[in-house]
Amino acid sequence: MLWPATARAQSLPVRIAATTSDGGAEPLYALDGGFFSKEGLDVSMTVFTQTSAQSVAAIIGGAVDVGVVDLIQVGNAYNSGFPFAFFAGGFEYSSEAPTTIFCVAKTGRIRSAKDLEGQTVAVNGFGTIQELSLREWIRKGGVDLASVNFVEMPPSATAVAVERGTVAGAMISEPFLSSVGDGVMRLASAFDACAPHFYVNCWVAGRDWLTKNPETARRVRAAAYETARWANQHHDETAPILAKYLKLDAATMQHMARATFGSALDPAKMQPVLDLAWRYKALKKQLSAADLSARV
């Protein structure tokens, strides 16, 4: 479904960053689906192929105005003195449809958190929601975290590492989760240790930009929420968009668990991430969702 551009007295320019993952691709769905044009926005899109840290750096450096960024990255930038603010909800984790799972070898001996004592596990990065949720799941399983070794590993390498026994387990996300081999078993939705529902990322900008561009921000928010409602119900139509940017084949797309996007900025779905990050010192200062939110 492609929306025709809405006639407006003035088309407002805005520079937006997205990342090449389903959860970070909401701006791409809005662009290719015509939702930005419908709101009278002239969008210049920057697509990063790694993490939302690149979007944070781009906003701070003035290369882009808006990004879809995870809460921990923004919280650390905020604590370092950059006045970021979220103004729209984004990718929402749901325990009913997880897109990241802690996986182990099917023929191995790991069947619970307790079995991880003295073992090595892999995550996509330190200080990420992957690492912190897995730590919390292991802790809640009655394990001394000092007995478990955490390593960083590229997402594309995790399934092979589990199958070969290089690591005892790994957090595996889509699109790699749906294509794991027969030797890999899904053990736990470790994100549930954070909360059954929470925002993985949200739409963010600098407060100064939001103050100077309120109408643009409102239109971006409107486009984001209309995109969310459409994308959540039309995976067949968003799949070609995602496949184009991720360079995936159709067969992989058919089996992927897809991201769910929120249509509100709910502090109750932001605070669990901030609290977990503070517990494990991934944030230097404790933050409330209100500290990082702005009305537009």
C-alpha positions as CSV (number, residue, x, y, z in Angstrom):
1,M,0.0,0.0,0.0
2,L,1.5,3.3,-1.1
3,W,-0.1,6.5,0.2
4,P,-0.3,9.6,-2.1
5,A,1.4,12.7,-0.8
6,T,-0.9,15.1,1.1
7,A,-1.2,18.6,-0.4
8,R,0.2,21.1,2.1
9,A,1.2,24.7,1.9
10,Q,4.8,23.7,2.8
11,S,6.7,20.5,2.7
12,L,8.9,20.3,5.8
13,P,12.4,18.9,5.5
14,V,13.7,16.5,8.1
15,R,16.8,14.2,8.3
16,I,16.1,10.8,9.8
17,A,18.3,7.8,10.6
18,A,17.3,4.1,10.5
19,T,19.1,0.9,11.1
20,T,19.0,-2.3,9.0
21,S,17.0,-4.5,11.3
22,D,13.3,-5.1,11.5
23,G,13.1,-3.3,14.9
24,G,15.1,-0.3,13.6
25,A,13.4,-0.2,10.1
26,E,10.2,1.7,11.1
27,P,11.4,4.9,9.4
28,L,12.1,2.8,6.2
29,Y,8.5,1.5,6.3
30,A,7.3,5.0,6.7
31,L,9.4,6.2,3.8
32,D,8.7,3.4,1.3
33,G,5.0,3.1,2.4
34,G,4.4,6.8,1.8
35,F,3.5,7.8,5.3
36,F,6.1,10.6,5.5
37,S,4.9,12.1,2.3
38,K,1.3,11.8,3.5
39,E,2.3,14.0,6.4
40,G,3.9,16.6,4.2
41,L,7.5,15.7,5.1
42,D,10.5,15.9,2.8
43,V,12.7,13.2,4.3
44,S,16.4,12.6,3.8
45,M,17.1,9.1,5.1
46,T,20.4,7.8,6.5
47,V,20.6,4.0,6.9
48,F,23.1,2.6,9.3
49,T,24.1,-1.1,9.0
50,Q,25.2,-1.6,12.6
51,T,23.8,-0.3,15.9
52,S,21.7,2.7,17.0
53,A,24.9,4.1,18.5
54,Q,25.6,5.4,15.0
55,S,22.3,7.2,15.1
56,V,23.1,8.8,18.4
57,A,26.5,10.0,17.1
58,A,24.8,11.4,14.0
59,I,22.3,13.4,16.0
60,I,24.9,14.7,18.3
61,G,27.1,15.6,15.3
62,G,24.3,17.4,13.5
63,A,24.2,15.0,10.6
64,V,20.6,14.0,11.2
65,D,17.7,15.4,13.2
66,V,15.8,12.3,14.3
67,G,16.6,8.7,14.9
68,V,15.1,5.5,16.3
69,V,17.4,4.6,19.1
70,D,17.5,2.2,22.1
71,L,16.9,3.7,25.6
72,I,20.3,2.8,27.0
73,Q,22.2,4.6,24.3
74,V,20.1,7.7,24.8
75,G,20.2,7.5,28.5
76,N,24.0,7.5,28.5
77,A,24.1,10.4,26.1
78,Y,21.7,12.3,28.3
79,N,23.8,11.5,31.4
80,S,26.8,12.9,29.5
81,G,25.1,16.2,29.0
82,F,23.4,15.9,25.6
83,P,19.7,16.9,25.9
84,F,18.0,14.1,24.1
85,A,14.3,13.4,24.3
86,F,12.0,10.7,23.1
87,F,8.8,11.9,21.4
88,A,7.2,8.8,20.0
89,G,7.2,5.1,20.8
90,G,9.0,2.6,18.5
91,F,9.8,-1.1,18.5
92,E,8.1,-2.9,21.4
93,Y,9.2,-6.2,22.8
94,S,6.3,-8.6,23.5
95,S,6.7,-11.9,25.3
96,E,3.9,-13.2,23.1
97,A,6.0,-12.7,19.9
98,P,9.7,-12.5,20.9
99,T,12.2,-11.8,18.1
100,T,15.2,-12.5,20.3
101,I,15.7,-15.8,22.2
102,F,18.4,-17.3,24.3
103,C,19.5,-20.5,22.5
104,V,21.7,-23.5,23.4
105,A,22.9,-26.6,21.6
106,K,20.2,-29.2,21.2
107,T,22.6,-32.0,22.1
108,G,24.3,-30.2,24.9
109,R,23.7,-30.3,28.7
110,I,22.4,-26.7,29.1
111,R,18.7,-26.9,30.0
112,S,18.3,-24.2,32.7
113,A,20.1,-21.1,34.0
114,K,21.8,-23.2,36.7
115,D,23.6,-25.2,34.0
116,L,25.4,-22.0,32.9
117,E,27.7,-21.9,36.0
118,G,31.3,-21.9,34.7
119,Q,30.1,-21.5,31.1
120,T,30.5,-18.8,28.4
121,V,27.5,-17.0,26.7
122,A,27.4,-14.6,23.8
123,V,25.5,-11.4,23.3
124,N,25.5,-8.7,20.6
125,G,27.3,-6.2,22.8
126,F,28.1,-5.1,26.4
127,G,25.7,-2.7,28.0
128,T,22.9,-3.7,25.6
129,I,19.4,-4.9,26.5
130,Q,20.5,-8.3,25.3
131,E,23.3,-8.6,27.8
132,L,21.3,-7.0,30.7
133,S,18.2,-9.2,30.2
134,L,20.3,-12.3,30.0
135,R,22.2,-11.4,33.1
136,E,18.9,-10.8,34.9
137,W,17.4,-14.1,33.6
138,I,20.5,-16.0,34.9
139,R,20.4,-14.2,38.2
140,K,16.8,-15.0,38.7
141,G,17.7,-18.6,38.0
142,G,19.8,-18.6,41.2
143,V,23.2,-18.4,39.5
144,D,26.1,-16.3,40.7
145,L,26.8,-14.1,37.7
146,A,30.5,-14.0,38.5
147,S,30.6,-17.7,37.5
148,V,29.3,-16.9,33.9
149,N,31.6,-15.5,31.2
150,F,29.9,-13.0,28.8
151,V,31.5,-12.4,25.4
152,E,30.5,-10.1,22.5
153,M,29.8,-11.7,19.2
154,P,28.4,-10.5,15.8
155,P,24.7,-11.5,15.5
156,S,25.5,-13.4,12.3
157,A,28.0,-15.7,14.1
158,T,26.0,-16.7,17.2
159,A,24.1,-19.7,15.9
160,V,27.2,-21.3,14.5
161,A,29.0,-20.7,17.7
162,V,26.3,-22.4,19.7
163,E,26.1,-25.4,17.4
164,R,29.9,-25.9,17.5
165,G,30.0,-25.5,21.2
166,T,32.2,-22.4,21.1
167,V,29.8,-20.9,23.6
168,A,27.2,-22.6,25.8
169,G,24.5,-20.3,24.7
170,A,23.7,-17.1,22.9
171,M,21.1,-14.5,22.4
172,I,20.0,-14.9,18.8
173,S,17.8,-12.3,17.1
174,E,16.0,-12.2,13.8
175,P,16.7,-12.6,10.9
176,F,19.2,-15.2,12.2
177,L,16.8,-16.8,14.7
178,S,14.4,-18.1,12.1
179,S,17.2,-19.8,10.2
180,V,19.2,-21.6,12.9
181,G,20.2,-25.1,12.2
182,D,18.8,-28.3,13.7
183,G,21.5,-28.4,16.3
184,V,20.2,-25.2,18.0
185,M,17.4,-25.2,20.6
186,R,15.4,-22.2,21.9
187,L,15.7,-22.2,25.6
188,A,14.3,-19.0,27.0
189,S,12.8,-15.6,26.2
190,A,15.4,-13.9,28.4
191,F,13.9,-10.5,27.6
192,D,11.0,-11.4,29.9
193,A,13.4,-11.0,32.8
194,C,13.3,-7.3,32.0
195,A,9.5,-7.1,31.5
196,P,6.9,-8.8,29.4
197,H,6.4,-5.7,27.3
198,F,8.9,-2.8,26.9
199,Y,10.2,-0.4,24.3
200,V,13.5,-1.6,22.7
201,N,13.8,1.7,20.9
202,C,11.8,5.0,20.5
203,W,11.9,8.0,18.2
204,V,14.4,10.6,19.5
205,A,15.8,14.0,18.8
206,G,17.6,16.7,20.6
207,R,15.4,18.9,22.8
208,D,16.7,22.0,21.0
209,W,15.5,20.6,17.6
210,L,12.2,19.6,19.1
211,T,11.7,23.2,20.5
212,K,12.6,24.8,17.2
213,N,10.7,22.4,15.0
214,P,7.4,21.5,16.8
215,E,5.3,21.1,13.7
216,T,7.9,18.8,12.0
217,A,8.1,16.7,15.1
218,R,4.3,16.4,15.3
219,R,4.2,15.3,11.7
220,V,7.0,12.7,12.2
221,R,5.1,11.4,15.2
222,A,1.9,11.1,13.3
223,A,3.7,9.3,10.4
224,A,5.4,7.0,12.9
225,Y,2.1,5.9,14.6
226,E,0.3,5.5,11.3
227,T,3.2,3.4,10.1
228,A,3.1,1.3,13.3
229,R,-0.6,0.5,12.9
230,W,-0.1,-0.4,9.2
231,A,3.2,-2.4,9.7
232,N,1.8,-4.5,12.6
233,Q,-1.0,-5.7,10.4
234,H,0.7,-5.9,7.0
235,H,3.8,-8.0,7.2
236,D,3.4,-9.1,3.6
237,E,3.7,-5.5,2.5
238,T,6.6,-4.6,4.8
239,A,8.6,-7.7,4.0
240,P,9.7,-6.5,0.5
241,I,10.9,-3.2,2.1
242,L,12.9,-5.0,4.8
243,A,14.3,-7.5,2.3
244,K,15.5,-4.7,0.1
245,Y,17.4,-2.9,2.8
246,L,18.7,-6.1,4.6
247,K,19.3,-7.9,1.3
248,L,17.4,-10.9,2.5
249,D,15.8,-13.6,0.4
250,A,12.0,-14.2,0.4
251,A,12.3,-17.6,2.0
252,T,14.0,-16.1,5.1
253,M,11.4,-13.4,5.3
254,Q,8.5,-15.9,5.3
255,H,9.7,-17.6,8.5
256,M,10.9,-14.6,10.5
257,A,9.2,-13.4,13.7
258,R,8.4,-9.8,13.0
259,A,8.8,-6.7,15.1
260,T,5.8,-5.0,16.7
261,F,5.7,-1.2,16.8
262,G,3.9,1.0,19.5
263,S,1.5,3.8,18.8
264,A,2.1,5.7,22.1
265,L,5.0,6.8,24.2
266,D,4.2,4.9,27.4
267,P,6.6,5.6,30.3
268,A,5.6,2.3,31.9
269,K,7.1,0.5,28.9
270,M,10.3,2.5,29.1
271,Q,11.1,2.4,32.8
272,P,11.9,-1.3,33.1
273,V,14.8,-0.9,30.6
274,L,16.2,2.1,32.5
275,D,15.9,0.4,35.8
276,L,17.7,-2.8,34.5
277,A,20.4,-0.7,33.0
278,W,20.9,1.1,36.3
279,R,21.0,-2.2,38.2
280,Y,23.9,-3.4,36.1
281,K,25.6,0.0,35.9
282,A,25.1,0.3,32.2
283,L,23.8,3.8,33.1
284,K,26.1,6.0,35.1
285,K,23.1,7.8,36.7
286,Q,19.6,6.5,37.5
287,L,17.0,7.9,35.1
288,S,13.2,8.1,35.0
289,A,11.3,7.8,31.7
290,A,10.1,11.3,32.3
291,D,13.7,12.6,32.1
292,L,13.9,11.3,28.6
293,S,10.5,12.1,27.2
294,A,9.0,15.2,25.6
295,R,5.5,16.2,24.5
296,V,5.3,17.6,20.9
